[in-house]
Amino acid sequence: MHVLIINGSPRVKKYSNTNAILEKFTEGLCENGTTFEQYEISDKNSWDQIRQSYDRNTIILVALPLYVESIPGLLIEFLETLTPKSDGSKMVFLLQGGFMEGVQLRCGEACLKIIADKLGCEYMGTLVKGDNFCIRFFEGEWRENITGAYADMGREFAAHGNFNSKACKKFTGPETIPFFVRIHVGHILNTQAKTGFEQMAAVLDCNKPLDYKPY
Ligand SMILES: Cc1cc2nc3c(=O)[nH]c(=O)nc-3n(C[C@H](O)[C@H](O)[C@H](O)COP(=O)(O)O)c2cc1C
């Protein structure tokens, strides 16, 4: 099996959490002979090349971050330039986000199914997982702790050619976090995290309060 992988993050490859996830995912994917080619939509100069690869390949995996509870605008802009297919191509998605709860990625997931249909591809599922904010701030073992399990999902995909297995569904983790945890996290955000954000803003010469609402 050969897979075209498109990193749909607007963030450049070097800083993209999606790319760090794909590094682990493809480790597992390739263990038994599956091959892949990968492109980044953040590099607009490569869009022609990605389109050619999309026309050539029949197994297409789009990996993307959730931005403002939806699909990044740059990725939508790119997908709109693709010509719908009629060669039996299959499309899968790896959707990841910063916040932990699976539920907030479900709207994006539904949208991805529609996109696969509109591109004339058979929809083969979406691997959904949040809690990935910190990947790019960590290296080595700490990063491995977050991204490592994606290698198993690469193996799952190589074995089944979709993201519909029980293991993939379980991979999402909790749909919602318990009420008391939400209260606790809310408290941290309003105290320690707020102070941290204010310090970061000051370093960036921001002279307006963080809750400033000019409009
Ligand atoms: C503009 C922007 C909007 C975001 N919106 C969400 C969101 O609605 N929900 C969420 O869980 N994470 C959100 N995130 C966090 C990203 O999904 C997360 O950090 C992801 O791992 C980034 O991947 P990337 O570095 O490949 O772009 C947002 C990040 C940015 C920059």
The ligand as an SDF file (V2000), in Angstrom:
LIG
                    3D

 31 33  0  0  0  0  0  0  0  0999 V2000
   -5.7340   29.7170   15.5560 C   0  0  0  0  0  0  0  0  0  0  0  0
   -5.8320   28.4560   16.3890 C   0  0  0  0  0  0  0  0  0  0  0  0
   -7.0720   27.9900   16.7590 C   0  0  0  0  0  0  0  0  0  0  0  0
   -7.1760   26.8140   17.5310 C   0  0  0  0  0  0  0  0  0  0  0  0
   -8.4100   26.3650   17.8770 N   0  0  0  0  0  0  0  0  0  0  0  0
   -8.5330   25.2060   18.5770 C   0  0  0  0  0  0  0  0  0  0  0  0
   -9.8240   24.6910   18.9310 C   0  0  0  0  0  0  0  0  0  0  0  0
  -10.8680   25.2560   18.6210 O   0  0  0  0  0  0  0  0  0  0  0  0
   -9.8690   23.5450   19.6250 N   0  0  0  0  0  0  0  0  0  0  0  0
   -8.7370   22.8650   19.9990 C   0  0  0  0  0  0  0  0  0  0  0  0
   -8.8380   21.8150   20.6230 O   0  0  0  0  0  0  0  0  0  0  0  0
   -7.5040   23.3260   19.6780 N   0  0  0  0  0  0  0  0  0  0  0  0
   -7.3830   24.4750   18.9870 C   0  0  0  0  0  0  0  0  0  0  0  0
   -6.1420   24.9340   18.6390 N   0  0  0  0  0  0  0  0  0  0  0  0
   -4.9530   24.1580   19.0380 C   0  0  0  0  0  0  0  0  0  0  0  0
   -4.4240   23.2980   17.8950 C   0  0  0  0  0  0  0  0  0  0  0  0
   -5.4440   22.4780   17.3340 O   0  0  0  0  0  0  0  0  0  0  0  0
   -3.3280   22.3860   18.4190 C   0  0  0  0  0  0  0  0  0  0  0  0
   -2.3510   23.1270   19.1020 O   0  0  0  0  0  0  0  0  0  0  0  0
   -2.7040   21.5840   17.3110 C   0  0  0  0  0  0  0  0  0  0  0  0
   -1.9100   20.5630   17.8750 O   0  0  0  0  0  0  0  0  0  0  0  0
   -1.8630   22.4620   16.3840 C   0  0  0  0  0  0  0  0  0  0  0  0
   -1.3000   21.6940   15.3370 O   0  0  0  0  0  0  0  0  0  0  0  0
   -0.2790   22.3460   14.2880 P   0  0  0  0  0  0  0  0  0  0  0  0
    0.8930   22.8290   15.0950 O   0  0  0  0  0  0  0  0  0  0  0  0
    0.0980   21.2720   13.3480 O   0  0  0  0  0  0  0  0  0  0  0  0
   -1.0070   23.4700   13.6200 O   0  0  0  0  0  0  0  0  0  0  0  0
   -6.0070   26.1180   17.9150 C   0  0  0  0  0  0  0  0  0  0  0  0
   -4.7610   26.6110   17.5340 C   0  0  0  0  0  0  0  0  0  0  0  0
   -4.6630   27.7620   16.7880 C   0  0  0  0  0  0  0  0  0  0  0  0
   -3.2970   28.2820   16.3850 C   0  0  0  0  0  0  0  0  0  0  0  0
  1  2  1  0
  2  3  1  0
  2 30  2  0
  3  4  2  0
  4  5  1  0
  4 28  1  0
  5  6  2  0
  6  7  1  0
  6 13  1  0
  7  8  2  0
  7  9  1  0
  9 10  1  0
 10 11  2  0
 10 12  1  0
 12 13  2  0
 13 14  1  0
 14 15  1  0
 14 28  1  0
 15 16  1  0
 16 17  1  0
 16 18  1  0
 18 19  1  0
 18 20  1  0
 20 21  1  0
 20 22  1  0
 22 23  1  0
 23 24  1  0
 24 25  2  0
 24 26  1  0
 24 27  1  0
 28 29  2  0
 29 30  1  0
 30 31  1  0
M  END
$$$$
